[in-house]
Amino acid sequence: MNVRFSVLLPVYNRENYVRQAVDSVLNQTFRDFELLAIDDGSTDRSAEILKSYGSKLKFIQQRNQGPEIARNTAAALAQGEYLVYLDSDDFFLPFALETFDKVIRAMDSPPLLLGGILLFQEGESPQQPSPPDTIEIFKFRNYASKTMSLSSNSTIVRKSVFDAVGGGRRDTTPQTFHADDTYIQLKVGDYSPFVVINKPCTSLYRLHGENTSKNLEALANGILRLIRLDRQGKFGKPSWNRHACLGGRALAFAYRDCWRSGERKLAFRLLFGAGFMVPIAICNLILRHLRKPAEPIILK
């Protein structure tokens, strides 16, 4: 039987966090969903914890292939109209799926949405917002034409569109999956419209010692791989907006993450690898400041 949402939860050695992630889905105020948890060859108690939920989730096991392959495996079995990404060390706020559903109904079933996240340090008890009275969104013609910077966001993609673009990559590994969310966003980038949920935040991102965001070289390689795929035409015809998007991503990561942390060679490798996309991104930033900013849409 079809449902509104299929939540895809790849899990690899997350015995300390996965129960909170699962519970955050099962405790949603919106109930028309399924949860597909994929144990990606864990060597700790993660699989045992997932199995303890019985029929409350769909449990899938595979050898360790990385989260992108795990999501593809789950997506092939999913019955939902929309696929929702969730990492096993993060968790949803109770009104996340309800918020997604309200936006989808109000915006006539957009192919791609991004939900906002709230960062918190491991060991802290983050203050969890109350259910919102209003929802603030931004609507763009498509992902490539967005006029705002987006970093950490949760991905919600219509399954028919995910399938139409071939899903996630099939050749990544636990070492090379980085920027997998950006990959699918770029693959769906020409579909219209694209919606950003600015308020409220719908999930919490845990900062801890094993975050993939701490592996700067792997993340830089992930961005450079996306740039190579774009040059090969894997995301469609050449596009100023997409070049600006990728160049901006490379420029921001090179300065904010690599240069400021002392990884100067890595920063230069990113900038040289991005090539002409960097000046396009700079020009786009200037034009963005000259143009009238996007107007938020308020939903009640």
C-alpha atoms as an extended CHARMM CRD file, in Angstrom:
* protein
*
       300  EXT
         1         1  MET       CA              0.0000000000        0.0000000000        0.0000000000  PROA      1               0.0000000000
         2         2  ASN       CA              1.3460000000        3.4330000000       -0.9430000000  PROA      2               0.0000000000
         3         3  VAL       CA              2.1450000000        5.9960000000        1.7400000000  PROA      3               0.0000000000
         4         4  ARG       CA              3.0270000000        9.6910000000        1.6810000000  PROA      4               0.0000000000
         5         5  PHE       CA              6.6350000000        9.3780000000        2.8740000000  PROA      5               0.0000000000
         6         6  SER       CA              9.3400000000        6.7440000000        2.8460000000  PROA      6               0.0000000000
         7         7  VAL       CA             12.0560000000        7.7150000000        5.3280000000  PROA      7               0.0000000000
         8         8  LEU       CA             15.4220000000        6.2680000000        4.2500000000  PROA      8               0.0000000000
         9         9  LEU       CA             17.8030000000        5.6390000000        7.1660000000  PROA      9               0.0000000000
        10        10  PRO       CA             21.2460000000        4.1800000000        6.3030000000  PROA      10              0.0000000000
        11        11  VAL       CA             23.0300000000        2.8710000000        9.4100000000  PROA      11              0.0000000000
        12        12  TYR       CA             26.6700000000        1.9710000000        9.8950000000  PROA      12              0.0000000000
        13        13  ASN       CA             28.0470000000        1.4640000000       13.4200000000  PROA      13              0.0000000000
        14        14  ARG       CA             25.7180000000        3.9300000000       15.1130000000  PROA      14              0.0000000000
        15        15  GLU       CA             24.6450000000        1.9420000000       18.1770000000  PROA      15              0.0000000000
        16        16  ASN       CA             24.9020000000        5.0600000000       20.3530000000  PROA      16              0.0000000000
        17        17  TYR       CA             22.6470000000        7.1930000000       18.1510000000  PROA      17              0.0000000000
        18        18  VAL       CA             20.3820000000        5.0500000000       15.9960000000  PROA      18              0.0000000000
        19        19  ARG       CA             17.6500000000        4.5090000000       18.5740000000  PROA      19              0.0000000000
        20        20  GLN       CA             17.0850000000        8.2560000000       18.8620000000  PROA      20              0.0000000000
        21        21  ALA       CA             16.9240000000        8.5480000000       15.0750000000  PROA      21              0.0000000000
        22        22  VAL       CA             14.3870000000        5.7160000000       14.7640000000  PROA      22              0.0000000000
        23        23  ASP       CA             12.2530000000        6.9610000000       17.6460000000  PROA      23              0.0000000000
        24        24  SER       CA             12.1500000000       10.4480000000       16.1430000000  PROA      24              0.0000000000
        25        25  VAL       CA             10.5090000000        8.9840000000       13.0350000000  PROA      25              0.0000000000
        26        26  LEU       CA              8.1200000000        6.6800000000       14.8650000000  PROA      26              0.0000000000
        27        27  ASN       CA              6.9550000000        9.5600000000       17.0950000000  PROA      27              0.0000000000
        28        28  GLN       CA              5.9740000000       11.8810000000       14.2430000000  PROA      28              0.0000000000
        29        29  THR       CA              2.6660000000       13.7220000000       14.4920000000  PROA      29              0.0000000000
        30        30  PHE       CA              2.0580000000       12.8300000000       10.8120000000  PROA      30              0.0000000000
        31        31  ARG       CA              1.4450000000        9.0950000000       10.5190000000  PROA      31              0.0000000000
        32        32  ASP       CA              1.2750000000        8.2990000000        6.7840000000  PROA      32              0.0000000000
        33        33  PHE       CA              4.8370000000        7.0390000000        6.3870000000  PROA      33              0.0000000000
        34        34  GLU       CA              7.1000000000        4.0300000000        6.3680000000  PROA      34              0.0000000000
        35        35  LEU       CA             10.6190000000        3.7830000000        7.7670000000  PROA      35              0.0000000000
        36        36  LEU       CA             13.2370000000        1.7920000000        5.8700000000  PROA      36              0.0000000000
        37        37  ALA       CA             16.3820000000        1.1920000000        7.9430000000  PROA      37              0.0000000000
        38        38  ILE       CA             19.3680000000       -0.2160000000        6.0590000000  PROA      38              0.0000000000
        39        39  ASP       CA             22.1410000000       -1.7520000000        8.1110000000  PROA      39              0.0000000000
        40        40  ASP       CA             25.2090000000       -1.1550000000        5.9530000000  PROA      40              0.0000000000
        41        41  GLY       CA             27.3860000000       -3.9580000000        7.2900000000  PROA      41              0.0000000000
        42        42  SER       CA             27.6470000000       -2.6990000000       10.8780000000  PROA      42              0.0000000000
        43        43  THR       CA             30.0360000000       -4.4900000000       13.2200000000  PROA      43              0.0000000000
        44        44  ASP       CA             28.4990000000       -3.1190000000       16.4320000000  PROA      44              0.0000000000
        45        45  ARG       CA             24.9830000000       -3.5630000000       17.8850000000  PROA      45              0.0000000000
        46        46  SER       CA             23.2450000000       -1.3640000000       15.3050000000  PROA      46              0.0000000000
        47        47  ALA       CA             21.5620000000       -4.2700000000       13.4910000000  PROA      47              0.0000000000
        48        48  GLU       CA             20.4090000000       -5.7910000000       16.7770000000  PROA      48              0.0000000000
        49        49  ILE       CA             18.8490000000       -2.4810000000       17.8360000000  PROA      49              0.0000000000
        50        50  LEU       CA             17.0530000000       -2.1030000000       14.5070000000  PROA      50              0.0000000000
        51        51  LYS       CA             15.7150000000       -5.6600000000       14.6370000000  PROA      51              0.0000000000
        52        52  SER       CA             14.2650000000       -4.9880000000       18.0950000000  PROA      52              0.0000000000
        53        53  TYR       CA             11.6770000000       -2.6550000000       16.5120000000  PROA      53              0.0000000000
        54        54  GLY       CA             10.0550000000       -5.5610000000       14.6850000000  PROA      54              0.0000000000
        55        55  SER       CA              7.3440000000       -4.5500000000       12.2200000000  PROA      55              0.0000000000
        56        56  LYS       CA              7.5700000000       -0.8460000000       13.1610000000  PROA      56              0.0000000000
        57        57  LEU       CA             10.1940000000       -0.4770000000       10.4440000000  PROA      57              0.0000000000
        58        58  LYS       CA             11.3970000000       -2.2740000000        7.3430000000  PROA      58              0.0000000000
        59        59  PHE       CA             14.8090000000       -3.7140000000        8.1420000000  PROA      59              0.0000000000
        60        60  ILE       CA             17.3010000000       -4.2840000000        5.3220000000  PROA      60              0.0000000000
        61        61  GLN       CA             20.8540000000       -5.6080000000        5.5890000000  PROA      61              0.0000000000
        62        62  GLN       CA             23.7110000000       -5.3900000000        3.1140000000  PROA      62              0.0000000000
        63        63  ARG       CA             27.4870000000       -5.5980000000        3.1700000000  PROA      63              0.0000000000
        64        64  ASN       CA             29.2350000000       -2.2940000000        3.8180000000  PROA      64              0.0000000000
        65        65  GLN       CA             28.8710000000       -0.2550000000        0.6130000000  PROA      65              0.0000000000
        66        66  GLY       CA             28.2670000000        3.2660000000        1.9250000000  PROA      66              0.0000000000
        67        67  PRO       CA             25.1200000000        5.3210000000        2.5280000000  PROA      67              0.0000000000
        68        68  GLU       CA             24.4680000000        6.2460000000       -1.1090000000  PROA      68              0.0000000000
        69        69  ILE       CA             24.2010000000        2.5890000000       -2.1620000000  PROA      69              0.0000000000
        70        70  ALA       CA             22.1640000000        1.8860000000        0.9910000000  PROA      70              0.0000000000
        71        71  ARG       CA             19.6470000000        4.5970000000        0.0790000000  PROA      71              0.0000000000
        72        72  ASN       CA             19.3760000000        3.2260000000       -3.4560000000  PROA      72              0.0000000000
        73        73  THR       CA             18.6470000000       -0.2120000000       -2.0020000000  PROA      73              0.0000000000
        74        74  ALA       CA             15.9130000000        1.1740000000        0.2320000000  PROA      74              0.0000000000
        75        75  ALA       CA             14.4660000000        3.4570000000       -2.4550000000  PROA      75              0.0000000000
        76        76  ALA       CA             13.9500000000        0.4510000000       -4.7310000000  PROA      76              0.0000000000
        77        77  LEU       CA             11.6620000000       -1.0490000000       -2.0530000000  PROA      77              0.0000000000
        78        78  ALA       CA              9.9990000000        2.1780000000       -0.9470000000  PROA      78              0.0000000000
        79        79  GLN       CA              6.2400000000        2.6490000000       -1.3400000000  PROA      79              0.0000000000
        80        80  GLY       CA              6.1510000000        6.3480000000       -0.5240000000  PROA      80              0.0000000000
        81        81  GLU       CA              5.2300000000        9.1990000000       -2.8330000000  PROA      81              0.0000000000
        82        82  TYR       CA              8.2410000000       11.0840000000       -1.4020000000  PROA      82              0.0000000000
        83        83  LEU       CA             11.6270000000        9.8600000000       -0.2150000000  PROA      83              0.0000000000
        84        84  VAL       CA             12.9930000000       11.5850000000        2.8960000000  PROA      84              0.0000000000
        85        85  TYR       CA             16.6800000000       11.4240000000        3.8160000000  PROA      85              0.0000000000
        86        86  LEU       CA             17.7030000000       10.9810000000        7.4500000000  PROA      86              0.0000000000
        87        87  ASP       CA             21.1950000000       10.1790000000        8.7620000000  PROA      87              0.0000000000
        88        88  SER       CA             21.4270000000        7.7580000000       11.6530000000  PROA      88              0.0000000000
        89        89  ASP       CA             23.2590000000       10.1690000000       13.9720000000  PROA      89              0.0000000000
        90        90  ASP       CA             20.6330000000       12.9080000000       13.4750000000  PROA      90              0.0000000000
        91        91  PHE       CA             16.9420000000       13.0020000000       14.3120000000  PROA      91              0.0000000000
        92        92  PHE       CA             13.6720000000       14.6390000000       13.3150000000  PROA      92              0.0000000000
        93        93  LEU       CA             11.6190000000       17.0460000000       15.3310000000  PROA      93              0.0000000000
        94        94  PRO       CA              8.1270000000       15.6030000000       15.9600000000  PROA      94              0.0000000000
        95        95  PHE       CA              6.4260000000       17.8890000000       13.4180000000  PROA      95              0.0000000000
        96        96  ALA       CA              8.9060000000       17.3240000000       10.5540000000  PROA      96              0.0000000000
        97        97  LEU       CA              6.7770000000       15.1030000000        8.3180000000  PROA      97              0.0000000000
        98        98  GLU       CA              3.6660000000       17.1520000000        9.0840000000  PROA      98              0.0000000000
        99        99  THR       CA              5.5340000000       20.2690000000        7.9390000000  PROA      99              0.0000000000
       100       100  PHE       CA              6.7220000000       18.5550000000        4.7560000000  PROA      100             0.0000000000
       101       101  ASP       CA              3.1790000000       17.4260000000        3.9710000000  PROA      101             0.0000000000
       102       102  LYS       CA              1.7080000000       20.8990000000        4.4820000000  PROA      102             0.0000000000
       103       103  VAL       CA              4.2760000000       22.4410000000        2.1500000000  PROA      103             0.0000000000
       104       104  ILE       CA              3.8090000000       19.7320000000       -0.4870000000  PROA      104             0.0000000000
       105       105  ARG       CA              0.0250000000       20.2590000000       -0.5050000000  PROA      105             0.0000000000
       106       106  ALA       CA              0.3240000000       24.0320000000       -0.5880000000  PROA      106             0.0000000000
       107       107  MET       CA              2.8990000000       24.0490000000       -3.4070000000  PROA      107             0.0000000000
       108       108  ASP       CA              1.2520000000       21.4570000000       -5.6670000000  PROA      108             0.0000000000
       109       109  SER       CA              3.6400000000       18.5420000000       -5.0800000000  PROA      109             0.0000000000
       110       110  PRO       CA              7.0790000000       19.9900000000       -5.9160000000  PROA      110             0.0000000000
       111       111  PRO       CA              9.7050000000       17.4630000000       -7.0450000000  PROA      111             0.0000000000
       112       112  LEU       CA             12.3770000000       18.6110000000       -4.5710000000  PROA      112             0.0000000000
       113       113  LEU       CA             12.2650000000       20.2410000000       -1.1430000000  PROA      113             0.0000000000
       114       114  LEU       CA             14.9260000000       20.9860000000        1.4200000000  PROA      114             0.0000000000
       115       115  GLY       CA             14.1560000000       21.2040000000        5.1290000000  PROA      115             0.0000000000
       116       116  GLY       CA             16.2450000000       23.2240000000        7.5670000000  PROA      116             0.0000000000
       117       117  ILE       CA             18.3430000000       21.6790000000       10.3290000000  PROA      117             0.0000000000
       118       118  LEU       CA             19.5330000000       22.8240000000       13.7360000000  PROA      118             0.0000000000
       119       119  LEU       CA             23.0980000000       22.0260000000       14.8520000000  PROA      119             0.0000000000
       120       120  PHE       CA             23.9240000000       20.8300000000       18.3420000000  PROA      120             0.0000000000
       121       121  GLN       CA             26.9960000000       19.4630000000       20.0930000000  PROA      121             0.0000000000
       122       122  GLU       CA             27.0800000000       15.8810000000       21.2930000000  PROA      122             0.0000000000
       123       123  GLY       CA             26.3870000000       15.7830000000       25.0140000000  PROA      123             0.0000000000
       124       124  GLU       CA             24.1360000000       18.8090000000       24.9010000000  PROA      124             0.0000000000
       125       125  SER       CA             20.3730000000       18.6710000000       25.2830000000  PROA      125             0.0000000000
       126       126  PRO       CA             19.2310000000       20.8420000000       22.3930000000  PROA      126             0.0000000000
       127       127  GLN       CA             16.2490000000       23.0920000000       22.9210000000  PROA      127             0.0000000000
       128       128  GLN       CA             13.5420000000       21.6700000000       20.7010000000  PROA      128             0.0000000000
       129       129  PRO       CA             11.2090000000       24.2310000000       19.1060000000  PROA      129             0.0000000000
       130       130  SER       CA              7.4550000000       23.9920000000       19.5450000000  PROA      130             0.0000000000
       131       131  PRO       CA              5.2270000000       23.1640000000       16.5660000000  PROA      131             0.0000000000
       132       132  PRO       CA              5.0590000000       26.2880000000       14.4100000000  PROA      132             0.0000000000
       133       133  ASP       CA              2.0130000000       28.4680000000       13.8340000000  PROA      133             0.0000000000
       134       134  THR       CA              3.3430000000       29.4220000000       10.3960000000  PROA      134             0.0000000000
       135       135  ILE       CA              5.7770000000       27.9740000000        7.8660000000  PROA      135             0.0000000000
       136       136  GLU       CA              8.2010000000       30.1610000000        5.8950000000  PROA      136             0.0000000000
       137       137  ILE       CA              9.3450000000       28.8590000000        2.5230000000  PROA      137             0.0000000000
       138       138  PHE       CA             11.1520000000       30.0820000000       -0.5770000000  PROA      138             0.0000000000
       139       139  LYS       CA             10.1130000000       28.9090000000       -4.0210000000  PROA      139             0.0000000000
       140       140  PHE       CA             12.4720000000       28.8570000000       -7.0100000000  PROA      140             0.0000000000
       141       141  ARG       CA             12.0310000000       27.8100000000      -10.6180000000  PROA      141             0.0000000000
       142       142  ASN       CA             14.3920000000       24.8960000000       -9.9810000000  PROA      142             0.0000000000
       143       143  TYR       CA             17.3610000000       23.9360000000       -7.8050000000  PROA      143             0.0000000000
       144       144  ALA       CA             19.9430000000       25.4730000000      -10.1330000000  PROA      144             0.0000000000
       145       145  SER       CA             18.1840000000       28.8580000000      -10.1040000000  PROA      145             0.0000000000
       146       146  LYS       CA             18.1000000000       29.2930000000       -6.3180000000  PROA      146             0.0000000000
       147       147  THR       CA             19.3110000000       32.6700000000       -5.0900000000  PROA      147             0.0000000000
       148       148  MET       CA             20.2740000000       31.7290000000       -1.5450000000  PROA      148             0.0000000000
       149       149  SER       CA             23.1610000000       29.7810000000       -0.0450000000  PROA      149             0.0000000000
       150       150  LEU       CA             22.2860000000       26.3470000000        1.2570000000  PROA      150             0.0000000000
       151       151  SER       CA             24.5930000000       24.1840000000        3.3100000000  PROA      151             0.0000000000
       152       152  SER       CA             23.2020000000       21.5630000000        5.6590000000  PROA      152             0.0000000000
       153       153  ASN       CA             19.6380000000       20.6990000000        4.7710000000  PROA      153             0.0000000000
       154       154  SER       CA             17.4930000000       17.5780000000        4.7420000000  PROA      154             0.0000000000
       155       155  THR       CA             16.4190000000       16.2800000000        1.3300000000  PROA      155             0.0000000000
       156       156  ILE       CA             12.8350000000       15.4090000000        0.3630000000  PROA      156             0.0000000000
       157       157  VAL       CA             12.4390000000       14.2010000000       -3.2270000000  PROA      157             0.0000000000
       158       158  ARG       CA              9.4290000000       12.8470000000       -5.1030000000  PROA      158             0.0000000000
       159       159  LYS       CA             10.0940000000        9.1480000000       -5.7310000000  PROA      159             0.0000000000
       160       160  SER       CA              8.9320000000        9.2490000000       -9.3530000000  PROA      160             0.0000000000
       161       161  VAL       CA             11.5280000000       11.9570000000      -10.0400000000  PROA      161             0.0000000000
       162       162  PHE       CA             14.2180000000       10.1010000000       -8.0760000000  PROA      162             0.0000000000
       163       163  ASP       CA             13.5500000000        7.0530000000      -10.2500000000  PROA      163             0.0000000000
       164       164  ALA       CA             13.4000000000        9.1170000000      -13.4580000000  PROA      164             0.0000000000
       165       165  VAL       CA             16.9320000000       10.5070000000      -12.9310000000  PROA      165             0.0000000000
       166       166  GLY       CA             18.3230000000        7.0930000000      -11.9960000000  PROA      166             0.0000000000
       167       167  GLY       CA             18.5440000000        7.6090000000       -8.2480000000  PROA      167             0.0000000000
       168       168  GLY       CA             21.8450000000        7.9990000000       -6.4900000000  PROA      168             0.0000000000
       169       169  ARG       CA             25.2050000000        6.9730000000       -7.8910000000  PROA      169             0.0000000000
       170       170  ARG       CA             25.9100000000        3.2380000000       -8.1800000000  PROA      170             0.0000000000
       171       171  ASP       CA             29.7060000000        3.3750000000       -8.0520000000  PROA      171             0.0000000000
       172       172  THR       CA             30.4040000000        5.0570000000       -4.7160000000  PROA      172             0.0000000000
       173       173  THR       CA             31.9240000000        3.3650000000       -1.6800000000  PROA      173             0.0000000000
       174       174  PRO       CA             32.1250000000        4.0740000000        2.0620000000  PROA      174             0.0000000000
       175       175  GLN       CA             35.1480000000        6.2170000000        1.1870000000  PROA      175             0.0000000000
       176       176  THR       CA             33.7530000000        8.0860000000       -1.8650000000  PROA      176             0.0000000000
       177       177  PHE       CA             30.0480000000        8.7330000000       -1.1720000000  PROA      177             0.0000000000
       178       178  HSD       CA             30.5400000000       12.3350000000       -0.0220000000  PROA      178             0.0000000000
       179       179  ALA       CA             28.2270000000       15.0310000000       -1.4740000000  PROA      179             0.0000000000
       180       180  ASP       CA             25.6500000000       12.3340000000       -2.2240000000  PROA      180             0.0000000000
       181       181  ASP       CA             22.7920000000       14.6180000000       -1.1950000000  PROA      181             0.0000000000
       182       182  THR       CA             24.0750000000       17.3890000000       -3.4860000000  PROA      182             0.0000000000
       183       183  TYR       CA             24.3630000000       14.8510000000       -6.3040000000  PROA      183             0.0000000000
       184       184  ILE       CA             20.6670000000       13.9900000000       -6.2170000000  PROA      184             0.0000000000
       185       185  GLN       CA             19.7630000000       17.6670000000       -5.8430000000  PROA      185             0.0000000000
       186       186  LEU       CA             21.7370000000       18.4500000000       -9.0090000000  PROA      186             0.0000000000
       187       187  LYS       CA             20.2750000000       15.4670000000      -10.8690000000  PROA      187             0.0000000000
       188       188  VAL       CA             16.7850000000       16.7620000000      -10.0870000000  PROA      188             0.0000000000
       189       189  GLY       CA             17.9890000000       20.3130000000      -10.6780000000  PROA      189             0.0000000000
       190       190  ASP       CA             16.0310000000       20.9980000000      -13.8730000000  PROA      190             0.0000000000
       191       191  TYR       CA             12.6830000000       19.8940000000      -12.4490000000  PROA      191             0.0000000000
       192       192  SER       CA             10.3370000000       22.6340000000      -11.2820000000  PROA      192             0.0000000000
       193       193  PRO       CA              9.6450000000       24.0420000000       -8.7640000000  PROA      193             0.0000000000
       194       194  PHE       CA             12.2170000000       23.7830000000       -5.9830000000  PROA      194             0.0000000000
       195       195  VAL       CA             11.1580000000       24.6630000000       -2.4420000000  PROA      195             0.0000000000
       196       196  VAL       CA             13.2810000000       25.5510000000        0.5900000000  PROA      196             0.0000000000
       197       197  ILE       CA             11.6390000000       25.2880000000        4.0050000000  PROA      197             0.0000000000
       198       198  ASN       CA             13.3000000000       28.1490000000        5.8550000000  PROA      198             0.0000000000
       199       199  LYS       CA             11.2450000000       27.9800000000        9.0600000000  PROA      199             0.0000000000
       200       200  PRO       CA             10.7660000000       25.9390000000       11.1100000000  PROA      200             0.0000000000
       201       201  CYS       CA             13.8370000000       23.7310000000       11.3660000000  PROA      201             0.0000000000
       202       202  THR       CA             12.6680000000       20.1560000000       11.0340000000  PROA      202             0.0000000000
       203       203  SER       CA             15.6690000000       18.0780000000       12.1150000000  PROA      203             0.0000000000
       204       204  LEU       CA             18.6770000000       18.2300000000       14.4080000000  PROA      204             0.0000000000
       205       205  TYR       CA             22.2300000000       17.5970000000       13.2240000000  PROA      205             0.0000000000
       206       206  ARG       CA             24.5690000000       16.1710000000       15.8490000000  PROA      206             0.0000000000
       207       207  LEU       CA             28.1590000000       17.4380000000       15.9320000000  PROA      207             0.0000000000
       208       208  HSD       CA             30.4910000000       14.6900000000       17.1610000000  PROA      208             0.0000000000
       209       209  GLY       CA             33.9280000000       13.2280000000       16.5850000000  PROA      209             0.0000000000
       210       210  GLU       CA             32.9110000000       10.9370000000       13.7240000000  PROA      210             0.0000000000
       211       211  ASN       CA             31.0140000000       13.4180000000       11.5470000000  PROA      211             0.0000000000
       212       212  THR       CA             31.9090000000       13.0130000000        7.8790000000  PROA      212             0.0000000000
       213       213  SER       CA             32.0630000000       16.8160000000        7.7680000000  PROA      213             0.0000000000
       214       214  LYS       CA             35.3690000000       16.5940000000        9.6510000000  PROA      214             0.0000000000
       215       215  ASN       CA             37.0260000000       14.7300000000        6.7570000000  PROA      215             0.0000000000
       216       216  LEU       CA             37.9450000000       17.7780000000        4.6840000000  PROA      216             0.0000000000
       217       217  GLU       CA             39.8490000000       15.8960000000        2.0090000000  PROA      217             0.0000000000
       218       218  ALA       CA             36.9810000000       13.4570000000        1.4030000000  PROA      218             0.0000000000
       219       219  LEU       CA             34.4830000000       16.3190000000        1.2000000000  PROA      219             0.0000000000
       220       220  ALA       CA             36.7240000000       18.2750000000       -1.1660000000  PROA      220             0.0000000000
       221       221  ASN       CA             37.0560000000       15.1780000000       -3.3510000000  PROA      221             0.0000000000
       222       222  GLY       CA             33.2730000000       14.8570000000       -3.3120000000  PROA      222             0.0000000000
       223       223  ILE       CA             32.8250000000       18.4320000000       -4.5720000000  PROA      223             0.0000000000
       224       224  LEU       CA             35.4830000000       17.9470000000       -7.2610000000  PROA      224             0.0000000000
       225       225  ARG       CA             33.7770000000       14.7680000000       -8.4080000000  PROA      225             0.0000000000
       226       226  LEU       CA             30.4930000000       16.6560000000       -8.8380000000  PROA      226             0.0000000000
       227       227  ILE       CA             32.3430000000       19.2660000000      -10.9130000000  PROA      227             0.0000000000
       228       228  ARG       CA             33.8120000000       16.5370000000      -13.1390000000  PROA      228             0.0000000000
       229       229  LEU       CA             30.3620000000       14.9840000000      -13.5880000000  PROA      229             0.0000000000
       230       230  ASP       CA             28.9590000000       18.3610000000      -14.5720000000  PROA      230             0.0000000000
       231       231  ARG       CA             31.6900000000       18.8220000000      -17.1780000000  PROA      231             0.0000000000
       232       232  GLN       CA             30.8030000000       15.3810000000      -18.5380000000  PROA      232             0.0000000000
       233       233  GLY       CA             27.2030000000       16.4770000000      -18.9740000000  PROA      233             0.0000000000
       234       234  LYS       CA             25.7980000000       14.1640000000      -16.2880000000  PROA      234             0.0000000000
       235       235  PHE       CA             23.5080000000       16.9010000000      -14.9210000000  PROA      235             0.0000000000
       236       236  GLY       CA             22.1880000000       18.0740000000      -18.2900000000  PROA      236             0.0000000000
       237       237  LYS       CA             23.1460000000       20.8690000000      -20.6520000000  PROA      237             0.0000000000
       238       238  PRO       CA             25.7040000000       23.4680000000      -19.4950000000  PROA      238             0.0000000000
       239       239  SER       CA             24.0380000000       25.9960000000      -17.1960000000  PROA      239             0.0000000000
       240       240  TRP       CA             25.2890000000       29.3210000000      -15.7880000000  PROA      240             0.0000000000
       241       241  ASN       CA             23.2140000000       28.7220000000      -12.6620000000  PROA      241             0.0000000000
       242       242  ARG       CA             24.5710000000       25.2330000000      -12.0860000000  PROA      242             0.0000000000
       243       243  HSD       CA             28.1550000000       26.3870000000      -12.7240000000  PROA      243             0.0000000000
       244       244  ALA       CA             27.5890000000       29.1970000000      -10.2230000000  PROA      244             0.0000000000
       245       245  CYS       CA             26.1600000000       26.7060000000       -7.7290000000  PROA      245             0.0000000000
       246       246  LEU       CA             29.1320000000       24.3360000000       -7.9860000000  PROA      246             0.0000000000
       247       247  GLY       CA             31.6830000000       27.1460000000       -8.1190000000  PROA      247             0.0000000000
       248       248  GLY       CA             30.1140000000       28.7400000000       -5.0620000000  PROA      248             0.0000000000
       249       249  ARG       CA             30.1770000000       25.4290000000       -3.2250000000  PROA      249             0.0000000000
       250       250  ALA       CA             33.8770000000       24.9890000000       -4.0270000000  PROA      250             0.0000000000
       251       251  LEU       CA             34.7230000000       28.5980000000       -3.1280000000  PROA      251             0.0000000000
       252       252  ALA       CA             32.8570000000       28.5110000000        0.1830000000  PROA      252             0.0000000000
       253       253  PHE       CA             34.3340000000       25.1770000000        1.2320000000  PROA      253             0.0000000000
       254       254  ALA       CA             37.8480000000       26.1900000000        0.1720000000  PROA      254             0.0000000000
       255       255  TYR       CA             37.7530000000       29.3260000000        2.3210000000  PROA      255             0.0000000000
       256       256  ARG       CA             35.4280000000       28.5080000000        5.2170000000  PROA      256             0.0000000000
       257       257  ASP       CA             36.5400000000       24.9460000000        5.8910000000  PROA      257             0.0000000000
       258       258  CYS       CA             39.9510000000       24.3730000000        4.2960000000  PROA      258             0.0000000000
       259       259  TRP       CA             41.7890000000       27.7210000000        4.3800000000  PROA      259             0.0000000000
       260       260  ARG       CA             40.6060000000       28.7160000000        7.8500000000  PROA      260             0.0000000000
       261       261  SER       CA             41.6380000000       25.3440000000        9.2800000000  PROA      261             0.0000000000
       262       262  GLY       CA             45.1200000000       25.5620000000        7.7640000000  PROA      262             0.0000000000
       263       263  GLU       CA             44.5240000000       23.1890000000        4.8150000000  PROA      263             0.0000000000
       264       264  ARG       CA             45.8450000000       25.6910000000        2.2630000000  PROA      264             0.0000000000
       265       265  LYS       CA             46.9260000000       23.1370000000       -0.3670000000  PROA      265             0.0000000000
       266       266  LEU       CA             43.5000000000       21.5360000000       -0.2630000000  PROA      266             0.0000000000
       267       267  ALA       CA             41.8790000000       24.9510000000       -0.6770000000  PROA      267             0.0000000000
       268       268  PHE       CA             43.9690000000       25.7010000000       -3.7660000000  PROA      268             0.0000000000
       269       269  ARG       CA             43.2500000000       22.2300000000       -5.2140000000  PROA      269             0.0000000000
       270       270  LEU       CA             39.5390000000       22.9200000000       -4.8930000000  PROA      270             0.0000000000
       271       271  LEU       CA             39.7710000000       26.3300000000       -6.5370000000  PROA      271             0.0000000000
       272       272  PHE       CA             41.9380000000       25.0950000000       -9.4080000000  PROA      272             0.0000000000
       273       273  GLY       CA             39.6840000000       22.0620000000       -9.8410000000  PROA      273             0.0000000000
       274       274  ALA       CA             36.6060000000       24.2590000000      -10.0670000000  PROA      274             0.0000000000
       275       275  GLY       CA             38.3310000000       26.4560000000      -12.6640000000  PROA      275             0.0000000000
       276       276  PHE       CA             36.0240000000       28.8300000000      -14.5410000000  PROA      276             0.0000000000
       277       277  MET       CA             33.1400000000       28.0120000000      -12.1870000000  PROA      277             0.0000000000
       278       278  VAL       CA             34.7100000000       30.1360000000       -9.4230000000  PROA      278             0.0000000000
       279       279  PRO       CA             34.5830000000       33.4820000000      -11.3020000000  PROA      279             0.0000000000
       280       280  ILE       CA             31.0530000000       32.5920000000      -12.4280000000  PROA      280             0.0000000000
       281       281  ALA       CA             30.1480000000       32.0620000000       -8.7800000000  PROA      281             0.0000000000
       282       282  ILE       CA             31.6920000000       35.4160000000       -7.7990000000  PROA      282             0.0000000000
       283       283  CYS       CA             29.7830000000       37.1980000000      -10.5820000000  PROA      283             0.0000000000
       284       284  ASN       CA             26.6170000000       35.4620000000       -9.4590000000  PROA      284             0.0000000000
       285       285  LEU       CA             27.1740000000       36.6300000000       -5.8780000000  PROA      285             0.0000000000
       286       286  ILE       CA             27.5430000000       40.2210000000       -7.0740000000  PROA      286             0.0000000000
       287       287  LEU       CA             24.3970000000       39.9640000000       -9.1830000000  PROA      287             0.0000000000
       288       288  ARG       CA             22.5410000000       38.4280000000       -6.2570000000  PROA      288             0.0000000000
       289       289  HSD       CA             23.3080000000       41.4760000000       -4.1140000000  PROA      289             0.0000000000
       290       290  LEU       CA             22.1220000000       43.7810000000       -6.8800000000  PROA      290             0.0000000000
       291       291  ARG       CA             18.8690000000       41.9270000000       -7.4610000000  PROA      291             0.0000000000
       292       292  LYS       CA             15.8260000000       42.1230000000       -5.2570000000  PROA      292             0.0000000000
       293       293  PRO       CA             16.0790000000       39.2530000000       -2.7360000000  PROA      293             0.0000000000
       294       294  ALA       CA             13.6640000000       36.3600000000       -2.9470000000  PROA      294             0.0000000000
       295       295  GLU       CA             10.4560000000       36.9630000000       -1.0690000000  PROA      295             0.0000000000
       296       296  PRO       CA              9.4470000000       34.3620000000        1.5180000000  PROA      296             0.0000000000
       297       297  ILE       CA              6.0490000000       32.6900000000        1.2890000000  PROA      297             0.0000000000
       298       298  ILE       CA              4.2060000000       32.2770000000        4.5830000000  PROA      298             0.0000000000
       299       299  LEU       CA              1.9230000000       29.2600000000        5.0420000000  PROA      299             0.0000000000
       300       300  LYS       CA             -0.5090000000       29.0280000000        7.9510000000  PROA      300             0.0000000000
